[in-house]
Structures are given as C-alpha cells and as structure tokens.
Amino acid sequence: MNKLKAQTAIWLLRMLSRFSLKRAQAFGAWVGRILWQGDSKPTRVTKKNIELCFPEMDAAQQQALIKASLEETCKVFFELGAMWEWPTEKALGLIRSVEGKEYFDAASAHNRGLIVLAPHHGNWELVGLYLSSLRPMAALYKPPKIPQLEEYMSSVRGRQGSELVPTDKRGVIRLFSILNDKGMVGILPDQVPGGTGGVYAPFFGVPANTVKLVSRLIQKTGCEVVSLCAMRRPDGDGFDMIFRKADPEIYSDDIETSVGALNRSVEMCVRDRPEQYQWEYKRFKGARQNGRWLYKDLQA
C-alpha cells in the first residue's frame, strides 16, 4: 500500500510540474479557501495559533489572516511540482530579487561554519535549492512517513549537490563535523523536537518547545547564523529571497537565552509577511495555558 501511495504522490507531483507557477498557486489558493469555509483540522489549528499569537487583532483581522494563511500554505504544496521537478535553472529563475545577501557574504567570509535558518515561511524548498547554488551545503531533514518516498525526495532535494542529513544521532554528529570544517548547514528551526531535544521559549509570547540543536552547534563549533526566506510575490510573479541577521543573543552560552533568540530570529521573518507562515502546524504542542493544553479543545 505504501508503495502505491508513493507512486501516486510522485505522479501527482509530475502532473503539477506541468503547471505554470501562477496556475499552481491559483489552485493552492482555491483549496485553501475551501478549507477556510469548512471545519477542517488545519483550519482549527490555524485559528488557534493566530488567536494565541495575535491577540491584538480584532476578530475580523484574525479571520482575514486565517484565510490568507490557509491559501498560502496550500500554495506551498501545489508549488512542489515546480520545486522538485523543474530543471534547477528554471526553478531558480523564479527568484526576482535577493535582499540582505551582504549578511550571508560577510558570514561566509569569516572562515567559520555557517548555519542558515529556514523557517516554514514562504517556500522553504526554494531556499534549499538557492543556497546549494551558492556554495556546498548540508540540510537536516526528517525522513517521510512513507519510506518509499525517501529515495525520490532525496534525489530531487539533492540534485544541486546538497547533502541530506537525517534527524538521528549519526546525522547530528555529521552536522558538527561539517560546521567544524567551516561548511554550511541549513536547518528548519521551528519544528517541535522530540524527547529531550528542546526547551520551552517564547514564540510570539507563547511558550513553545524549541530545538536546542542550533544553540549546541553554535556553542561547540563557533559558527555564525543567518536566516533566509523565499517570499511569494503576488499574482504568481515569483519570489523574493530575504536574508536576515540572527538575533545576537543566539550566540549566548546560556542555552535558554540562545533558544529564546532563535525564536525571535524566526519571529523577525514571520512578522514581515505573517500570512505566509505555516500556522497550520501545532507549533505549541505540549504547552499549557492557564493549566490547559493549548490544543485540548481541538477535535482530532
């Protein structure tokens, strides 16, 4: 059954790759609007996250952001055909501007390891493809739930020569080695870690279980950190790549201070265009507010 699911998924992606970016995004927005009008799980999670993170908004503003977020997140998945199946040059040709690259260039010139934070904001698949076109890199990734998809995903994500490092003990050791050798690593910093891999730190003022790995890598290797997001332009007109400096406290030797700065670094990205963040993810899983689990009232 998993083999059939994998074959079907790959076929769908190849069909989507025949669409123009504008058409793919239009389909994504249409699916997002359908979700917004219903009572789907992604809609409920999005609503909860936006209520938690933007209490200053009135009900109408929150609803507008919920709708926009669902549309933008669905666009990400409809864009996968282009990101994974188009020739590299064609996909990179969707980039219309690059802002803040001086931060990346300065960090690269310091002859140290470099971590690039790529939160779930805009199109993070394009971020990885673009970075691997600049210099050799390794990307930390979580293997898919369908094992038969792993070979396909590894081949398309690594077609520019990037090394894919799994989220296990051997993978983490490999990241330390790469950074000690002055290499570059791309990390999605806003996934909920398992086991003892995280500490709670504020994210938009809400306690969020946040990875300690980035802070440990900084402390042990002396690497530098920047962030990068590929922000969607209106009307299918491509993407703007935006580099930012990380919050300076991310270099603190105190783990909680560093992790808090990691979340603030992600916030700096998200606040620019909050509708393009993946609010459909249970970012506050395991956290409590007034003694209650934050997602307790959501249906399964």
ZIRA-V949988 format. One record per residue. OMEGA is omega in whole degrees, 0 to 359 (999 if undefined). D_LAST is the distance of its C-alpha to the last C-alpha in Angstrom with 2 decimals. Layout:
# ZIRA-V949988
<<OMEGA D_LAST> <OMEGA D_LAST>>
This chain:
# ZIRA-V949988
<<179 23.93> <178 23.13> <178 26.63> <178 26.11> <180 22.92> <179 24.96> <179 27.91> <180 25.94> <180 24.40> <178 27.92> <179 29.45> <179 27.12> <179 27.95> <174 31.60> <180 31.40> <182 29.85> <178 32.67> <180 35.10> <167 33.78> <178 35.37> <182 33.29> <181 33.57> <179 32.37> <179 29.40> <179 28.35> <176 28.89> <179 26.51> <179 23.87> <179 24.41> <178 24.20> <178 20.76> <179 19.65> <177 21.14> <178 19.32> <182 15.91> <181 17.29> <181 18.43> <182 15.15> <182 11.70> <177 9.98> <178 7.36> <179 10.68> <181 12.30> <179 10.16> <179 10.52> <180 14.12> <181 14.87> <182 13.91> <181 15.95> <175 18.83> <180 19.05> <190 19.32> <182 21.78> <181 23.90> <180 24.50> <179 27.99> <173 26.88> <186 27.01> <181 24.31> <178 26.01> <178 26.29> <179 22.65> <179 21.72> <180 24.29> <177 22.93> <180 19.31> <181 20.84> <180 23.17> <179 20.66> <178 18.53> <184 21.89> <179 23.18> <177 20.26> <176 20.39> <180 24.11> <184 23.71> <177 22.35> <176 25.01> <184 27.59> <178 26.97> <179 29.56> <185 32.15> <186 31.20> <187 31.18> <179 33.65> <171 36.26> <184 39.34> <183 39.10> <180 41.84> <179 40.21> <179 36.83> <177 38.68> <176 40.70> <181 37.72> <183 38.42> <179 40.50> <176 41.12> <181 40.75> <174 40.80> <183 41.46> <178 42.52> <177 45.28> <177 42.78> <182 41.87> <180 45.56> <179 46.67> <179 44.17> <183 45.19> <184 48.84> <174 48.53> <174 48.53> <174 45.45> <182 42.05> <172 39.56> <173 35.78> <178 34.24> <180 30.88> <181 28.83> <179 25.63> <186 22.93> <185 25.10> <179 26.85> <184 27.39> <176 27.36> <178 28.48> <177 31.70> <181 32.19> <180 32.47> <180 34.82> <181 36.98> <181 37.29> <175 38.37> <182 41.06> <181 42.50> <179 42.91> <182 41.61> <171 38.16> <181 35.44> <175 31.73> <182 29.09> <177 26.23> <181 23.22> <182 23.74> <179 21.36> <176 18.87> <185 21.26> <182 24.55> <178 26.72> <188 25.81> <181 27.17> <179 30.81> <182 30.33> <180 28.44> <182 31.07> <183 33.88> <179 32.83> <182 31.83> <186 35.01> <177 37.41> <177 39.08> <180 39.79> <178 37.04> <179 36.10> <185 32.46> <183 31.68> <182 28.65> <174 26.60> <185 28.27> <180 31.32> <179 33.83> <180 32.27> <177 32.50> <179 36.10> <179 36.84> <178 35.68> <180 38.10> <181 40.83> <182 40.33> <176 40.44> <177 43.44> <176 45.13> <178 44.59> <182 41.97> <181 38.98> <174 35.30> <184 32.33> <170 29.11> <191 25.71> <190 25.61> <172 22.21> <179 19.83> <182 18.31> <177 20.71> <176 20.16> <181 22.28> <185 25.20> <183 25.30> <170 24.55> <180 25.54> <178 24.11> <182 25.90> <171 25.52> <190 24.01> <177 24.81> <182 25.52> <180 22.10> <181 22.01> <175 20.51> <191 20.73> <184 23.34> <173 25.23> <188 28.65> <182 29.92> <181 31.44> <179 33.33> <179 34.55> <179 35.79> <184 37.67> <185 39.22> <186 40.38> <182 41.62> <182 42.72> <176 40.98> <186 40.37> <168 37.22> <174 36.59> <178 33.55> <176 33.33> <174 31.17> <187 31.77> <184 31.34> <174 31.07> <179 34.05> <170 33.93> <175 34.69> <185 34.16> <175 37.03> <190 35.77> <170 34.78> <175 36.30> <184 36.14> <173 36.11> <174 37.10> <169 36.92> <173 38.28> <173 35.89> <187 36.10> <181 39.22> <177 37.72> <180 35.61> <181 38.86> <175 38.99> <177 39.59> <188 37.23> <181 33.79> <177 31.91> <181 34.22> <181 33.78> <176 29.97> <178 30.03> <175 32.37> <179 30.10> <177 27.37> <177 30.10> <176 31.27> <178 27.92> <180 27.93> <177 31.40> <189 30.14> <185 27.12> <179 29.09> <179 31.48> <188 29.07> <180 25.66> <182 24.33> <176 24.70> <182 22.43> <179 19.03> <181 17.03> <181 13.93> <179 13.70> <183 12.25> <184 15.91> <179 15.69> <180 13.34> <181 15.02> <180 17.04> <173 17.75> <184 19.39> <176 21.47> <182 20.19> <173 16.45> <186 13.77> <182 13.54> <185 9.78> <185 9.45> <179 9.28> <177 6.48> <180 3.80> <999 0.00>>
